[in-house]
C-alpha cells in the first residue's frame, strides 16, 4: 500500500485561502503541506505574487470552479527555483523565474511555494525585481496573445485599447507600440499623462466623450471593459478589422453582428505560454516593456488588496510580497 504523507512527516507552508466564496474578508492564512515537483515540474519559492481581477472575481463566486482543496488563489508568480522534477532541463535550483502556471486551473501563487510545469515559466529578466516580475505574467501574456497571436497586429495599424491605464491595458499599450502600431487608449482624464507616457499616440477620456463618436478607421480593438463597449467598438472598426474581447463569453454574441459589418470579433482566454513569456522577457530586457506597480502589500494583507482592486480604479498592477 502506498504511504500517505501527512503534516507530521512533510514540510508545511503558509498560504492564503478563502474560507468560502464571498467577500475579501473571507481570505485567511492557512497551513498546508508544501507541494513537491512532479515529472516536468519545478518547485518555486515564491517571492512575489501578482493580483489580478480574476483573483477577486474567483474569490467572490468560485469562478470556473477549477479549484483544488484547499483553494489557493493567484496565478502571477515570481520566485526562485527550489527543486526540479524528473526530466526538467530548462531550469535548476537557484534560477529566478516568473510565470503564469496552470491558468485557468489552480496555480496557488498566494503561498510560500508552488509546483507547476517548468514550461509555464521563463527566466526573470535581470532588469526588474521580483515585485515587477510578478506584475507581468497574466496581464502581459493576455496582451501578447490578444495582439500578436489573435489580432496579428502589424506596424502602422491603428489599435484602440480600452481601459489603457489598467493592469492589462497599460501593458497592451506598450506591446502594441513595440509592434509598431498607432495606439489610441481610453482612460479617465487623471490617467492621460500616464497612458501617453507608455507611448500612446492618442488618449480619449471615456468619462466625457463617446469614443465611438471621435475614433474612426481602427484596425484592432482590444476590449477590456465589456458591456456595450464591445458592441460600440464594432462601429469604429475598418473593413476587415478585429475586435478581441476579454469580457465574458457572452461577447460571442457579437460574432454574427461583426460578420455583417465585415469585421471579426471574439472572446479570448489567456493560457500559459513559455515562448510568449520569453518574448515578454526580451521586451523587458530591451527597455520596451515595464509594468506599473500601483500597490505593494504583504501576502497576508490579500484581503486589503482585493478590496482595493474591486473599487476598479487601480492604475497598473498590485503585488503581494513574501519574506524569506
C-alpha positions, 0 to 999 in steps of 0.5 A: 500500500502506498504511504500517505504523507501527512503534516507530521512527516512533510514540510508545511507552508503558509498560504492564503485561502478563502474560507468560502466564496464571498467577500475579501474578508473571507481570505485567511492564512492557512497551513498546508503541506508544501507541494513537491515537483512532479515529472516536468515540474519545478518547485518555486519559492515564491517571492512575489505574487501578482493580483489580478481581477480574476483573483477577486472575481474567483474569490467572490463566486468560485469562478470556473470552479477549477479549484483544488482543496484547499483553494489557493488563489493567484496565478502571477508568480515570481520566485526562485527555483527550489527543486526540479522534477524528473526530466526538467532541463530548462531550469535548476535550483537557484534560477529566478523565474516568473510565470503564469502556471496552470491558468485557468486551473489552480496555480496557488501563487498566494503561498510560500511555494508552488509546483507547476510545469517548468514550461509555464515559466521563463527566466526573470529578466535581470532588469526588474525585481521580483515585485515587477516580475510578478506584475507581468505574467497574466496581464502581459501574456493576455496582451501578447496573445490578444495582439500578436497571436489573435489580432496579428497586429502589424506596424502602422495599424491603428489599435484602440485599447480600452481601459489603457491605464489598467493592469492589462491595458497599460501593458497592451499599450506598450506591446502594441507600440513595440509592434509598431502600431498607432495606439489610441487608449481610453482612460479617465482624464487623471490617467492621460499623462500616464497612458501617453507616457507608455507611448500612446499616440492618442488618449480619449477620456471615456468619462466625457466623450463617446469614443465611438463618436471621435475614433474612426478607421481602427484596425484592432480593438482590444476590449477590456471593459465589456458591456456595450463597449464591445458592441460600440467598438464594432462601429469604429472598426475598418473593413476587415478589422478585429475586435478581441474581447476579454469580457465574458463569453457572452461577447460571442454574441457579437460574432454574427453582428461583426460578420455583417459589418465585415469585421471579426470579433471574439472572446479570448482566454489567456493560457500559459505560454513559455515562448510568449513569456520569453518574448515578454522577457526580451521586451523587458530586457530591451527597455520596451516593456515595464509594468506599473506597480500601483500597490505593494502589500504583504501576502497576508494583507490579500484581503486589503488588496482585493478590496482595493482592486474591486473599487476598479480604479487601480492604475497598473498592477498590485503585488503581494510580497513574501519574506524569506 
